[in-house]
Amino acid sequence: MNIGDEPRAALLRECRREFGVAVRIHEIIGAFPDTFAGGEIAIYYRCGLQSGKPRPADLVDAVDWFPLEAPPDLAFGSTKAAIAALRTTLK
């Protein structure tokens, strides 16, 4: 996010820029601490794909789908926490 961004607007913009897709925001999964560049709070939302096919762009190297029950190795603790929270929410 940039200074002054509203989180949902930033999410929509970054999905277009980073993945080439438009999404519909369903609900917030949660906000989790992490250390991407020193100490941040990562905000996670559950979204649905509206249009486009996800592709890597800008700062993204690769895009892929995975089942929630079998995520790949994940680099950030906030992502692991968000997936665990999403699993609980969807049960």
C-alpha positions as CSV (number, residue, x, y, z in Angstrom):
1,M,0.0,0.0,0.0
2,N,1.0,3.6,-0.5
3,I,0.6,6.3,2.1
4,G,-3.0,7.4,2.2
5,D,-4.3,4.2,0.4
6,E,-7.6,2.7,1.5
7,P,-6.8,-1.0,1.9
8,R,-9.6,-2.4,-0.3
9,A,-8.8,0.1,-3.1
10,A,-5.1,-0.8,-2.9
11,L,-6.0,-4.5,-3.1
12,L,-8.1,-4.0,-6.3
13,R,-5.3,-1.9,-7.8
14,E,-2.5,-4.3,-6.9
15,C,-4.4,-7.4,-8.2
16,R,-4.7,-5.7,-11.6
17,R,-1.1,-4.6,-11.6
18,E,0.6,-7.6,-10.1
19,F,-1.6,-10.4,-11.5
20,G,-3.6,-8.9,-14.4
21,V,-6.9,-9.8,-12.8
22,A,-10.0,-8.0,-11.5
23,V,-11.3,-9.5,-8.2
24,R,-14.4,-9.1,-6.0
25,I,-13.6,-8.7,-2.3
26,H,-15.7,-11.0,-0.1
27,E,-14.4,-10.4,3.5
28,I,-11.3,-9.8,5.5
29,I,-9.5,-12.9,6.7
30,G,-7.3,-11.0,9.2
31,A,-4.3,-8.9,9.8
32,F,-1.1,-10.6,10.8
33,P,2.4,-9.3,11.7
34,D,5.4,-10.2,9.5
35,T,8.9,-9.1,8.6
36,F,9.0,-8.6,4.9
37,A,11.3,-5.6,5.2
38,G,11.6,-5.1,8.9
39,G,8.2,-5.3,10.5
40,E,4.9,-5.0,8.8
41,I,1.2,-5.9,9.2
42,A,-0.1,-8.0,6.3
43,I,-3.8,-7.7,5.6
44,Y,-5.5,-10.7,3.9
45,Y,-8.9,-10.7,2.2
46,R,-10.8,-13.6,0.6
47,C,-11.6,-12.6,-3.0
48,G,-13.2,-14.1,-6.0
49,L,-11.8,-13.8,-9.5
50,Q,-14.0,-11.5,-11.7
51,S,-12.0,-11.4,-14.9
52,G,-8.7,-12.1,-16.3
53,K,-6.3,-15.1,-16.0
54,P,-3.7,-14.7,-13.2
55,R,-0.2,-14.2,-14.5
56,P,3.0,-12.9,-13.0
57,A,3.7,-9.2,-13.6
58,D,5.7,-6.4,-12.1
59,L,7.1,-7.7,-8.8
60,V,5.6,-11.2,-9.1
61,D,7.8,-14.1,-10.4
62,A,5.1,-16.9,-10.6
63,V,1.4,-17.5,-10.0
64,D,-0.2,-20.9,-9.2
65,W,-3.2,-22.4,-7.5
66,F,-3.0,-24.9,-4.6
67,P,-5.5,-26.6,-2.4
68,L,-5.9,-25.1,1.1
69,E,-5.2,-28.5,2.6
70,A,-1.8,-28.7,0.9
71,P,-0.1,-25.3,0.5
72,P,3.4,-25.2,-0.9
73,D,6.3,-24.1,1.2
74,L,5.5,-20.5,2.2
75,A,8.1,-17.8,2.8
76,F,6.2,-15.6,5.2
77,G,4.6,-16.4,8.6
78,S,1.7,-14.0,7.9
79,T,0.7,-16.1,4.8
80,K,0.8,-19.3,6.8
81,A,-1.4,-17.7,9.5
82,A,-3.8,-16.3,6.9
83,I,-4.2,-19.8,5.3
84,A,-4.9,-21.3,8.7
85,A,-7.5,-18.7,9.5
86,L,-9.2,-19.1,6.1
87,R,-9.3,-22.9,6.6
88,T,-11.1,-22.3,9.9
89,T,-13.5,-19.8,8.4
90,L,-14.5,-22.1,5.6
91,K,-15.2,-25.1,7.8
